[in-house]
């Protein structure tokens, strides 16, 4: 009987030791996780070179940072969970605007719900080149020697038309239109129209390469300053 009692006491002590070990290990794990969440965990944001399918080069990334006065960005994709990519944008050139693969970029530290930029591409079979003369143009419009024509309207929008034959929905179209819009109140006062054009021109050049029409599009790698209006 005494042997049985000693055995029972030993097992009871072992159980207590095991329980304390589990408590210590659990406490240590919780402490480590708390330390990571307090200072070691990286902020959930994208850099300027990571947004829009990583299509922005150094100059375009600098332009985006200048527009937003920040280096932390995020993306939204309408009602679609699919992020922007050149391949998806190329495949949706001929569909309705609600189905196209557009790129929305917002500032992480902004809770307005409005994007800093919204970039969209779509195929078209016609375009009208505007008259850049001072008498007929808008003072906010600036024209650039890019593609068939390229224009910015202040820091609110940018537009590029470039040659690129594509087929979709049973139709073949000769041009692609690229647009960039910025929401009111999102753009830094230090931004310029050329910042918008640098971003849109860089992305357009990347898309032309994806579509296999880089030579046809003839989009420059370096975005030059706007032309002075004639007249």
N, C-alpha and C positions, 0 to 999 in steps of 0.2 A: 504494500500500500504506500509505503514511504517513497518507493521508487516511482510509483505512478505520480505522486504529488510533485516530486522534483521535475519530472518530465513535463508536467502541465505548466509548472512555473517557468521553465525555460522557453517553451513555445510562446507563452504569453509575452515574455520579454522580447522575443524575436519579432512578434507582431507589432509591438509598440515601436521598435526600432525601425521597422520597415515603414510604418505609418509616418514617423517623423522624417524619414528620408524623402518620402513622397511630398510631404508638406514643404520641405526645404527646396526640393527641385522645382515644384510648382511656383513657389515664391520667387525663385531666381529667374524663372522664365518670364513671369509677369513683370519683374523689374527690368529685364532686358528689353521686353516689348515696349514698356513705358518709356525707356530711354530713347529707343528708336523713334517713337512717335513724337517725343518732345523735341529732339534736335537732329537726329541722324537721318530721318526719312526725307527723301527729296520731294520738293514741292511738285504737285501734279500740273505741269504746264509744258507747252511746246516752245521751242526757240523759233526765231524767224526763218531759219533755214529748214525747219522741219514741217512747217505748215504747207498746205496746198500740195501734198505729195512730194515734198522736198524739191520743188521746182525753182525756188528762188536762189539765185547766185549771191555772192557777197554784196554787190551793189544793190540788188533788189531787197535783200535782207536788211541792209542799212536803211533803205528807204522806208520799209515797213516799220522799223523801230522808230524812225523819225516821225512817221505819221501817228503812231500810237503813243509816243513818248514812254515806251516801255520795252522790255525784252522778254516779257512773259505773255504767251498767247494760248488760245484754245480754238477749237473748231466746232461748228455745228453743221448738220447736214439735212436741213429741212426735216421731213418725216422719215428719211431713209437712214438706216444705221451705217450705211456704207460711206467711208471717208472718200475724199477726193483723190483721184489718181489719174495720170495721163491716159492710161488704157481705158478707164471707165468714161472719162470725158470724150475720148475718141469714139467710143461705141454709142454715145447718146447724143451726138451732134444733131441727129435728124428727128429726135423725139420732142414731145411737148415739154415746155419749160418746167413743168412740175415733175418731170421724170429725168431731167438732165442732171448730170453729175457736176454740180457747181461747188465752189469753195467759199465757205463762210469763215472768216477769221474774226475773233473778238478778243478784247483785252481781258486777261484773267482778273485784274483788280477792278473791273467795271461791272456793275450789276444792273445796267439799264436794259439789257436784253437786246441791244442793237449791235450789229456787227461793225467792226472797224472797216472791213472791206468785204465785198461780195463779188466774186469773179465767175463769169459764165461764158461759155463758148457754144455757138450753134452755126449750123450750115445755112447758107442763103444763096439764092440764085440771082440776086440783084443788090445793088448798092448805089447810093447817090452821093457823089462827092460834094461837100458843101463849099460855098464861095467864101474864101478867107479874107476878102477885102474888108477894110474897116467900115465901109458904107453899108455892107450887107451882113456883116458878122456880129457876133456878140463879143463884147470887150473881154469877157471871161474865157472865151474860147482860144486855145493855143493849138497850133498844128505842128506836126512832127514829120520828118521825112522817113516814115516807117510804113512798110506795106503799101497797099493801094491808097490808104489815107489813115491818119491817126490824129486823134484830137483829145484834148482834156478840157473840161469845163471847171475852172478853178481847181479846188481840191474835192469836188463833189463826184466827178465821174471821169472815166477815160474810155475811149473807143478805138478799136483797130479793126480794119478790114484787110484781109490778106488773101492772096490767091492760094487755093488748095482744093483740088477736085476730090470730092468724096461722094459715096453712094450710100443711100439709106432709104428704107421704105419704098423701094422700087424707083427712086429718083436719084439723079446725079446732079450735084450742084458745084459751081466753080469757085465759090468763096466761103470763107469762114469769118464770122463776126465775133470779136472778143470784147467783152464789156467789164468794167470795174466800177462799182458804186460804193461810196462811203456814206455812212449814216450821219445825219446832222449831230453835231456836238461830240463826235468821236475823234475827230482829227485834230492833232496838235497845231497850234498857230505857226510852228516852225516848218510844217510840211509845205511842199510845193506841188504844182501840177506835174512837174517832172518826176516826182516820187511815184505818183500814180502810174505814169507812163512807163517808168522803169520796171515796176512790178508787172504790169500787164504785158509789156513788150517781152520781158524775160519768159513769162509763162507761155505766151503765144509762140515764141521761138521753140520752146520745149515741146509744145503740142504739135507744131508743124513737123518736128523730127519724129514724133510718135506716129503721125499720120503718113510719114514717108513723102512729104511734100516740101521739105526744107528748101530745096533749090527753087521750086516754084514760088514759094512764099517770099523768099529773099528778105527775111527779117534780120536786121543787124544785131550783132552780139553786144555792141555798145550803143546805148540809147543816147542820142544827141539832144541838144537843147531845141526848143521849139523854134520854128521858122518865124521870122518877123512878117506880119501881115503885109500884103502888097497894096499898092494904091497910093 
